Amino acid sequence: MKLEKLKIVDFANTGEIFHLVKYKDGIYRTQPKPENLDKYYEFDDYISHTNKNKTVTEIVYSFVKQIMFSKKYKLIKKHKPEINSVLDYGCGTGDFVDFLKSKKIKAIGFEPTSQAYEIARKKNRSTYQSLEKIKSKVDVITLFHVLEHVENYNEVIQNLKEYLNPNGLICIAVPNHKSYDAEYYEEHWAAWDVPRHVWHFSIEGMIQVANENNLELKQIKPMPFDAFYISMVSETYKGQSKLKGIWHGLVSNLKALHTQSYSSNIFVFKVK
């Protein structure tokens, strides 16, 4: 699949067309990049920033989200058993912050988009819209499906390292554009999510990000549920039944057992 030849539509919102440009090995950038991305997030169906559970997809998303909260927590504890504090960068409406607090962890969130931040604030979640207001350092910083959204990922990582305690961890989850579901759906792959996803990484691309930012890779944890969700949404973009997405999500995970190229992965990094 020649990524540069794809014409990718913003199926979720505006219907505008974008394309991909190779930035580095394993890393592509969305072009053109709109001057103001805010409007591309401001629609009712942007599921990660809402609390609706009306459609089948939303119900599945909410159910899987709770399972993944537990798995993410266990992964963090595995590498940081004595964890006391977490900053969830790009926390959306603050659900993971609440989950961590239920585990007696001092958790705070950062969310730059106004719509999600206001929902978190109204629910009295410990969320900030400005990093400068965060005065204390933390043991772990999480960026779950966030790095692909930021303008300058290296600048963000370097800035966040200043908020880490010694031997702190940075956990980053991103989609993998070399997965089977990405190759199968091509321009209809829902995880392109242009232009909200500014960047598109493979595993090799994320290892390069680690090297550029002096991070030691501790573990790559697959996110197999993502293949099902992304494939279901991708089928709707093709005008097909979501049920087909369940099949292709399964195929993607089965192929990944051999290739290790899952639809999404969590990368656990330790600051050197």
Protein Blocks (a to p, Z undefined) as FASTA:
>chain_A
ZZklpccddfklnopacddddfbghiacdddddfblmlmmmcfklmklccbdfbmmlmmm
mmmmmmmmmmmmmmmmmmmmmacbdcdehklnommmmmmmmnopacddddfbfklmmmmm
mnopacdfbfklpmbdcfbdcdehklmmpmblmlmmmmmmmmpcehiacddddddfkbfk
lmmnmmmlmklopakbmbdcdfklmmmmmmmnopacfbdcddfklmmmmmmmmmmmnopa
fklmmmmmmmmmmmmmmnopafbdcdddddZZ
